[in-house]
Amino acid sequence: MDQRSPDKPAATIPAQAQRVLVLQGGGALGSYQAGAYQALCHHDFEPEWIAGISIGAINAAIIAGNPREKRVGKLKEFWEMVSSASPRPWSPFVQGDHARSVFNETSAALIATFGVPGFFTPRVPPALLWPPGSPQSQSYYDTTPLRATLERLVDFDLINEAKIRLSVGAVSVTSGNFRYFDNVAFRKMGKKIGPEHIMASGALPPGFPSIEIEGDHYWDGGVASNTPLDYVLDAETARDLLIFQVDLFSARGPLPQTLAEAAEREKDIRYSSRTRMNTDKAKKVHDAKKAVRELIAKLPDSFKGDPLVATLNEAAKENTVTVVHLIYRSKTHEASSKDYDFSRLGMVEHWAAGERDVYTSMSHREWLNRPQSGESMVTYDLCDNELLTIKK
């Protein structure tokens, strides 16, 4: 997890656009995002806006809630803390995929039994022994330790100054509606982001309890959508955007060969961000706006002063969006428990993978250029150490 080494490329200056970091949910896999952020710092890519869900919301809050020089250190402090209870003494002796799979499953089982330091603890007595309707009866774990951790690692006064935009997503338990807690929007309304908003974004049932905010109860945003990309694209339609989207589950994968592989593949599909679907939608909107602009250009001068034409002109304006998509791709020894295997060994590997993928992305300069051929949105997808361009 070293920030610099002699063989790493020199810093790169990104394209002149609003820089956005989008962080998906994924539990223990979230150290991949922390490693990616550290590598982005090396390349002078400091986000102006961070949007996250679940563990992505926690990482986002730590980044936005600290001055630049402390962010990587605070991320390391968090990830070293939550992985501190794993069976580290045995890690050096784990050799081969089978042994590693056994180690991972053992680590995940210990986490499920005893919880994660500074994050969550098992309910004692268990949920079934509490009266129905009580907060303790609705989840297996208590996330009170997470509040204390957030209060220690995150400066919420700094977040509420909104120098960096922070958006975290959660779902109303009673209405099923998705809601984003956004420090820029909150500032305009005289409200403040607090630990409860970050906790709500990561309150995945039935493991974790819902979080009450303003009389409503919220669960993890991943219940409805595991990526904040849609929110970013909908909320900003004027400024050009350069988005680094860091995902923890891959929509694409091989056909499972075992029951364990089937369980892992199902989870990958369920929580993947489906960036291609978002890109397809953006393409349709782009084509419609382009057609409106071309139609207006053909109108006689006598019609161009009509208020309806002015309205259509405004609606047809487009910003340019470039998405650099990084996806953590599972090792052969990982299973469906990978998102709650908070082992120190796994944390270090995921962090290093995030760093490596960013450095590989930065070795390709295509994403620094404005999309060509009139396209308004281009996605660069890192796959097998090659930067593939999907133009939509």
Solvent accessible surface area in square Angstrom, and as a share of the most:
residue,aa,sasa,rsa
1,M,61,0.27
2,D,106,0.55
3,Q,75,0.33
4,R,151,0.55
5,S,39,0.25
6,P,145,0.91
7,D,128,0.66
8,K,51,0.22
9,P,56,0.35
10,A,85,0.66
11,A,51,0.39
12,T,8,0.04
13,I,117,0.59
14,P,10,0.06
15,A,32,0.25
16,Q,164,0.73
17,A,23,0.18
18,Q,17,0.08
19,R,64,0.23
20,V,0,0.00
21,L,1,0.01
22,V,0,0.00
23,L,2,0.01
24,Q,0,0.00
25,G,2,0.02
26,G,7,0.07
27,G,21,0.21
28,A,4,0.03
29,L,0,0.00
30,G,0,0.00
31,S,0,0.00
32,Y,1,0.00
33,Q,2,0.01
34,A,0,0.00
35,G,0,0.00
36,A,0,0.00
37,Y,2,0.01
38,Q,0,0.00
39,A,0,0.00
40,L,0,0.00
41,C,13,0.08
42,H,9,0.04
43,H,0,0.00
44,D,55,0.28
45,F,0,0.00
46,E,20,0.09
47,P,4,0.03
48,E,54,0.24
49,W,0,0.00
50,I,0,0.00
51,A,0,0.00
52,G,0,0.00
53,I,0,0.00
54,S,16,0.10
55,I,3,0.02
56,G,0,0.00
57,A,0,0.00
58,I,2,0.01
59,N,1,0.00
60,A,0,0.00
61,A,0,0.00
62,I,0,0.00
63,I,1,0.01
64,A,5,0.04
65,G,0,0.00
66,N,7,0.04
67,P,53,0.33
68,R,121,0.44
69,E,139,0.63
70,K,106,0.45
71,R,20,0.07
72,V,18,0.11
73,G,43,0.41
74,K,50,0.21
75,L,0,0.00
76,K,54,0.23
77,E,65,0.29
78,F,1,0.00
79,W,2,0.01
80,E,68,0.30
81,M,39,0.17
82,V,0,0.00
83,S,1,0.00
84,S,45,0.29
85,A,61,0.47
86,S,11,0.07
87,P,25,0.15
88,R,109,0.40
89,P,101,0.63
90,W,167,0.59
91,S,19,0.12
92,P,94,0.59
93,F,152,0.63
94,V,28,0.16
95,Q,133,0.59
96,G,54,0.52
97,D,79,0.41
98,H,149,0.66
99,A,40,0.31
100,R,19,0.07
101,S,35,0.22
102,V,80,0.46
103,F,16,0.07
104,N,7,0.04
105,E,80,0.36
106,T,65,0.38
107,S,1,0.01
108,A,3,0.02
109,A,57,0.44
110,L,71,0.35
111,I,6,0.03
112,A,46,0.36
113,T,77,0.45
114,F,140,0.59
115,G,4,0.04
116,V,2,0.01
117,P,46,0.29
118,G,21,0.20
119,F,13,0.05
120,F,10,0.04
121,T,57,0.33
122,P,43,0.27
123,R,32,0.12
124,V,134,0.77
125,P,56,0.35
126,P,73,0.46
127,A,11,0.08
128,L,172,0.85
129,L,126,0.63
130,W,78,0.27
131,P,85,0.53
132,P,132,0.83
133,G,67,0.64
134,S,22,0.14
135,P,92,0.58
136,Q,55,0.25
137,S,29,0.19
138,Q,96,0.43
139,S,3,0.02
140,Y,133,0.50
141,Y,34,0.13
142,D,43,0.22
143,T,8,0.05
144,T,86,0.50
145,P,34,0.21
146,L,4,0.02
147,R,89,0.32
148,A,61,0.47
149,T,5,0.03
150,L,2,0.01
151,E,99,0.44
152,R,127,0.46
153,L,3,0.02
154,V,8,0.05
155,D,66,0.34
156,F,28,0.12
157,D,104,0.54
158,L,40,0.20
159,I,2,0.01
160,N,20,0.10
161,E,77,0.34
162,A,23,0.18
163,K,157,0.67
164,I,24,0.12
165,R,45,0.16
166,L,0,0.00
167,S,0,0.00
168,V,0,0.00
169,G,0,0.00
170,A,0,0.00
171,V,7,0.04
172,S,5,0.03
173,V,52,0.30
174,T,116,0.68
175,S,67,0.43
176,G,46,0.44
177,N,97,0.50
178,F,65,0.27
179,R,69,0.25
180,Y,38,0.14
181,F,0,0.00
182,D,2,0.01
183,N,1,0.01
184,V,41,0.24
185,A,39,0.30
186,F,6,0.02
187,R,142,0.52
188,K,171,0.72
189,M,110,0.49
190,G,69,0.66
191,K,73,0.31
192,K,145,0.61
193,I,3,0.02
194,G,9,0.09
195,P,16,0.10
196,E,46,0.21
197,H,8,0.04
198,I,0,0.00
199,M,13,0.06
200,A,0,0.00
201,S,0,0.00
202,G,11,0.11
203,A,3,0.02
204,L,65,0.32
205,P,32,0.20
206,P,85,0.53
207,G,17,0.16
208,F,28,0.12
209,P,16,0.10
210,S,21,0.13
211,I,22,0.11
212,E,103,0.46
213,I,9,0.05
214,E,112,0.50
215,G,63,0.60
216,D,38,0.20
217,H,73,0.33
218,Y,8,0.03
219,W,77,0.27
220,D,3,0.02
221,G,0,0.00
222,G,9,0.09
223,V,75,0.43
224,A,61,0.47
225,S,42,0.27
226,N,11,0.06
227,T,7,0.04
228,P,0,0.00
229,L,0,0.00
230,D,49,0.26
231,Y,50,0.19
232,V,0,0.00
233,L,29,0.15
234,D,103,0.53
235,A,44,0.34
236,E,27,0.12
237,T,79,0.46
238,A,85,0.66
239,R,119,0.43
240,D,39,0.20
241,L,3,0.01
242,L,2,0.01
243,I,0,0.00
244,F,0,0.00
245,Q,0,0.00
246,V,1,0.00
247,D,1,0.00
248,L,1,0.01
249,F,5,0.02
250,S,11,0.07
251,A,47,0.36
252,R,186,0.68
253,G,43,0.41
254,P,116,0.73
255,L,144,0.72
256,P,44,0.27
257,Q,139,0.62
258,T,75,0.44
259,L,162,0.80
260,A,58,0.45
261,E,74,0.33
262,A,42,0.33
263,A,46,0.35
264,E,22,0.10
265,R,33,0.12
266,E,85,0.38
267,K,27,0.12
268,D,14,0.07
269,I,80,0.40
270,R,118,0.43
271,Y,29,0.11
272,S,5,0.03
273,S,9,0.06
274,R,93,0.34
275,T,8,0.04
276,R,103,0.37
277,M,116,0.52
278,N,4,0.02
279,T,1,0.00
280,D,52,0.27
281,K,97,0.41
282,A,22,0.17
283,K,62,0.26
284,K,147,0.62
285,V,74,0.42
286,H,8,0.04
287,D,63,0.33
288,A,57,0.45
289,K,46,0.19
290,K,86,0.36
291,A,57,0.44
292,V,45,0.26
293,R,91,0.33
294,E,90,0.40
295,L,114,0.56
296,I,16,0.08
297,A,73,0.57
298,K,163,0.69
299,L,50,0.25
300,P,75,0.47
301,D,122,0.63
302,S,100,0.65
303,F,114,0.48
304,K,87,0.37
305,G,73,0.70
306,D,54,0.28
307,P,104,0.66
308,L,132,0.66
309,V,12,0.07
310,A,61,0.48
311,T,87,0.50
312,L,85,0.42
313,N,67,0.34
314,E,110,0.49
315,A,64,0.50
316,A,2,0.01
317,K,124,0.53
318,E,54,0.24
319,N,19,0.10
320,T,15,0.09
321,V,10,0.06
322,T,10,0.06
323,V,0,0.00
324,V,0,0.00
325,H,10,0.04
326,L,0,0.00
327,I,16,0.08
328,Y,6,0.02
329,R,84,0.30
330,S,46,0.30
331,K,71,0.30
332,T,121,0.71
333,H,22,0.10
334,E,18,0.08
335,A,21,0.16
336,S,33,0.21
337,S,6,0.04
338,K,8,0.03
339,D,22,0.12
340,Y,90,0.34
341,D,10,0.05
342,F,10,0.04
343,S,0,0.00
344,R,50,0.18
345,L,46,0.23
346,G,3,0.03
347,M,5,0.02
348,V,60,0.35
349,E,51,0.23
350,H,7,0.03
351,W,0,0.00
352,A,41,0.32
353,A,3,0.03
354,G,0,0.00
355,E,12,0.05
356,R,122,0.44
357,D,19,0.10
358,V,0,0.00
359,Y,21,0.08
360,T,27,0.16
361,S,0,0.00
362,M,4,0.02
363,S,75,0.49
364,H,44,0.20
365,R,144,0.52
366,E,80,0.36
367,W,1,0.00
368,L,34,0.17
369,N,90,0.46
370,R,148,0.54
371,P,18,0.12
372,Q,114,0.51
373,S,102,0.66
374,G,55,0.53
375,E,36,0.16
376,S,14,0.09
377,M,5,0.02
378,V,1,0.01
379,T,2,0.01
380,Y,15,0.06
381,D,24,0.13
382,L,5,0.03
383,C,37,0.22
384,D,114,0.59
385,N,91,0.47
386,E,98,0.44
387,L,18,0.09
388,L,92,0.46
389,T,64,0.37
390,I,39,0.20
391,K,104,0.44
392,K,50,0.21
